[in-house]
Amino acid sequence: MGNMTYVVRRMKDNDIPQAIEVDREAFPTQWPHPTYASFKQELRNRLAHYIVVARQAETYQENLKRNRSHMTIWQRLTSPRPPVIDEETGENGPSGEQIVGLVGLWVMLDEAHITTIAVRDACRRQGIGERLLIALTEMSAQLNVSVVTLEVRASNSEAQRLYEKYGFQRVGMRRRYYSDNGEDAVIMTTDRITSPSFQSRFQELKRLHQLRRGELYTSEIEDLTPSRLA
C-alpha cells in the first residue's frame, strides 16, 4: 500500500456515487443493487450508520484505471459513470478522496446488525476489510451495543475466518437467503462486546493490525455522542 494516506470516517452524501461503485464491484450478482436514493435514505435513517475507508486524491486517477481494468465488460457497461476528475488537481469533487471500502450497520435496541461490508476489487487483501470491522466494532461499543450480528454466504470461507477471528460465532443458517443463486447464509454473532474478555482480545487484534497496516490508522472516526442520536 506504499505511502498512501487513508482516512476512516463516516459516509457522506458526496460519497454515494463511489459507494455504489464499491458495492457493485464487491457484489456483482446481487439484485437489486443500492441506488443513490436508497443510500441517501440510509444516511438519514437514525438506526443506520455507515463508515468508509478513503484514500487521498493524488492517486485517484491511477487507481480508477486499475479498478476498471479488473471489471468484466458487463461490469464496465453497468457500473456508474466515473466521477469527474479535475485535470489539474486530480480531485474527485469536493472531497478529493477515493472510497476503497465501506461498512453499514443498523442498531436496534442493544444489537448491531451488519448490513454490508465491501471493498474494491483492486484493494482486497490489504487489510481494509479488517479495518472496517475494527471501526464498526468500536462504533458499536460507543452506541452501547451488546452484540453484533451478520449474515455471510455459506461459501465465503475467507470472510467467515475473519469474523471468527474477531469473536463471531456461527449460531444458525438462513436457507436460500441470497436471491441471485439461492445460496444459504450463515448467521454469526458475537458475545457481549463490552465484556473484559472480548475487549482484551479485540484490543490485541487491533494493535497487531495497526502494526501491519499503520497507514490505515492516520485518521480515526469521530466519537459518537448521545446528541447525534437525538
N, C-alpha and C positions, 0 to 999 in steps of 0.2 A: 504493500500500500504506500510505500515510499514516504515522502514528506508532506502528504496531503493534509489539509486541515478539515476536520469534521466538527459538526455540532449535533447535539442531541436535544431536541426541543419539541414543543407542542406543534401540531399541524395547524397551518393557517389556510385561509381561503385561496391565496395565490399558489399554494402547493397542490391544489386539486388536480390540474391537468397532468402534472408529473405523477401524482398518486395513482391516477388512472393508468398511466403507462406501466408503473411498477406492478400494479395488480394484474394487468393483462399479461405481462411477462411471466409473473410467478404462477398464475392460474390460467393458462391459455384455453383450457377446455371448460372452464367454469361458465355457467349461464344461469341467470343473466349477470353481466358484468356491472359493477358500480358505475354510476353516471355522475356527471358534475352535480346535478340536482340532489342525488342521493347522498353524496359526500357532504355537500353543503348542509343538508338537513342533519346529518350525523354531527357535524361540528357545532350545531346549535342545540343538540339534544343534551340535556343535563345529565343523563345517565351514561353518555358515551364520552370516551376520552381517546385521543389519537396522538401518538408520538412518532416523529420522523427522525431518521439519521440523514443529514445533508452534508455535502462537501462543497467546498468553495468554487467559485466560478472560473478560476483561471484554468481548470482542467475540463470544463464542461463540454466544449465542442468536441474535444478528442474522445471523451467518454461517451458522448451521444453517438458518434460514429461507431465506436466499438459495440455499444449496446445494440444498435440496429444491424450490425453485421452478424449478430448471433440470432437474429429473428428469421423465421421462415418467410417465404414470400407472402403467405396468407397473413401472418402477424404484421408484416410491414403495411399491407393494404388496409388492415382493420385497426391498426393502432392509431391513437390520436396524433394529429399533426404536431411535429416538434415545436417547442416554444420558439418564438422569435429571439434570435441572439443578436445583440449589438455587436457589429463587426469590430469596433474599436476597443470596447471594454470587455467583450466576451461575456457580458452579464445576461442572465436569464431573467428579464423583467426586473421588478423592484428588489427581489431577494438576492439575486446573483448566486444562487445555490442550485445544486443538483440533488434531488431527493434520490437516495440509493436504497432506502428501506423504510418500512412503516409498520406500526402495530396499532391495533384498535382493541378496546375493551369496553364492555358495559358493566356498570356497577349496580347491582340490585341487592338492597339490604346489606348484608355483610359478605357478599360474594362477588368476585370479579370474573367475568366470562370473556375470554379472548375471542374476538370475532374474526380477526385476521392478523397474520404476520407474514410479511412479504419482503423479498429482497430482489433487486435487479439481477438478471441472469449473469451479467459480467462481474458482479460484485459478490457472488456467492463464495463460500469457504474462506471468507476474510474476517470472520468474527462479528459481522454486522447483525446477523440473526440473534446471536447470543447477547450482543449489546442491547438489542431491543428487548429481549427477555429480562435482562437485568433492570432496564429502565422501567418496564411495566410493573415489575415486582416492587420496585421502590415506590412507584406512584400508588400502587395498590395499598401498600403499608401506610402511606400518607393519608389515604382515604379511609383508613380504619377498616380495611377489608380483612376478613379472617382467612378465606381460602380463595384460590384462583383455579378456574376450570377451563377446559378447552375440548374440542374435538379435533382429531387428526386422522388422515386416511390410514386405513389398516396397512397399506403397502408402504407407507412413508416411514421406514425404519430409522432413517437418519434423524428425522425430526423427533421421533419418539425417544431416541437415545439422548438427545439434547434435553428434552423435557424431563426425562428420568434423572439426568444429571442434576437438575435443579429441583428435585424433590417431588415431581409429579408422579402419581401412581395410577395404574390402569384400574378403573372401577366399573367399567361396563362397555357395552357396544351399542351403536345405533345402526340397525340393519338397513342396507341400501340407502344410506344417508345422502350420498353425493349423486345429484341428478344427472351428471354428464355420463357416468358409466355404472351407476348403481352400486358403487363400492361402499363397504361398511366403514363406519367411523369408530375409532377407539375413543372412549371418554376417559379423560385423565384429570386428576385433581391433586392439589397439594394438601398437606397438613396445615395447621394454623401458621400463617407466615410470620406472625409476630412472636412466635414461641422462641425461647432462647436456643433450642436445638436447631430450629430451621434457620434462624438468623446467623448463628455461628457458622453453619455450613455455607449459607448464602454469601456472607461477607468474605469467606475464604475463597470461594469461587470467583467472586468479583475481583478480589485482589490479584488472583492468578491471571484472570483475563486482562486486567489492566496492565500487568507486567508484559503480556504478549502483544496487546493491541492498544498501547498507550495513546495513539493518535485519535482513538475513538472517545477519549475522555477529555478533550480540550474544552468542552462546554457541557455542563450538566443541565438537565431540565429544571425549570424553576419549581420552587416548592408550591404545593397546593395549600390553600388556606380555606377555612370554612366559608369565607365570603365568596369564593369562586363558585360554590355550590348553591348559594342562596338564590 
